[in-house]
Amino acid sequence: MLTQALVLITSGSGFGLLPPGSIVFSILALPAVGVAALMAGFRLRSRKY
């Protein structure tokens, strides 16, 4: 997220696109977060038995 802010500032766009960009990046990150949580659950469940 910090890189996105730096690019927006250096390109002269200011902070106008930062909130929509943050929303898009967070939506795009949801599948990876879900897969990581699922795999962590499988890993913890396999260690219990």
C-alpha positions as CSV (number, residue, x, y, z in Angstrom):
1,M,0.0,0.0,0.0
2,L,2.9,2.4,0.7
3,T,4.3,1.8,-2.8
4,Q,1.0,2.7,-4.3
5,A,0.9,6.0,-2.3
6,L,4.4,6.8,-3.4
7,V,3.7,6.2,-7.1
8,L,0.5,8.4,-6.9
9,I,2.4,11.2,-5.2
10,T,5.4,11.1,-7.6
11,S,3.2,10.9,-10.7
12,G,1.4,14.1,-9.7
13,S,-2.0,12.5,-9.1
14,G,-2.0,13.4,-5.4
15,F,-4.1,11.4,-2.9
16,G,-7.3,11.5,-5.0
17,L,-7.0,7.9,-6.3
18,L,-5.6,6.4,-3.1
19,P,-8.9,5.3,-1.4
20,P,-10.4,3.6,-4.5
21,G,-7.0,2.0,-5.2
22,S,-6.8,0.7,-1.7
23,I,-10.2,-0.8,-2.0
24,V,-9.4,-2.5,-5.3
25,F,-6.1,-3.9,-3.9
26,S,-7.8,-5.2,-0.7
27,I,-10.5,-6.9,-2.8
28,L,-7.8,-8.5,-5.0
29,A,-6.0,-9.7,-1.9
30,L,-9.1,-11.5,-0.5
31,P,-8.6,-14.8,-2.4
32,A,-5.0,-15.0,-1.2
33,V,-6.0,-14.3,2.4
34,G,-8.7,-16.9,2.2
35,V,-6.3,-19.6,0.9
36,A,-3.7,-18.7,3.5
37,A,-6.3,-19.0,6.3
38,L,-7.6,-22.3,4.9
39,M,-4.1,-23.8,4.6
40,A,-3.3,-22.6,8.2
41,G,-6.4,-24.3,9.4
42,F,-5.5,-27.6,7.7
43,R,-2.0,-27.4,9.0
44,L,-3.2,-26.8,12.6
45,R,-5.8,-29.5,12.3
46,S,-3.3,-32.1,11.1
47,R,-1.0,-31.3,14.0
48,K,-3.7,-32.0,16.6
49,Y,-4.1,-35.7,15.6
